[in-house]
Amino acid sequence: MPLLFWVSVTYVFSSDAFSASETSSFLGPILAFLFPWLSDDQVSAVHGAIRKFGHVAEFFVMAV
C-alpha cells in the first residue's frame, strides 16, 4: 500500500499542475523574498535546482 500511495503521489507531481511554469509563480516570489540579492537568472537557477532535487527525493522515497 505505501508503494502504491507513493506512485500515486509521483503521478500527481508529474502532472501539468506541478510543471516548471506553475511552480515558478509560487517559488519565484518566495525565493526572491528570502534571497533579495539574487538576480532573476539566479532565482531561476535555484528554482530549477529545487525541482531537480524534488525528483531525486521523490524517487529516493520510492526506493526506500
Secondary structure, 3 states (H helix, E strand, C coil): CHHHHHHHHHHHHCCHHHCHHHHHHHHHHHHHHHCCCCCHHHHHHHHHHHHHHHHHHHHHHHHC
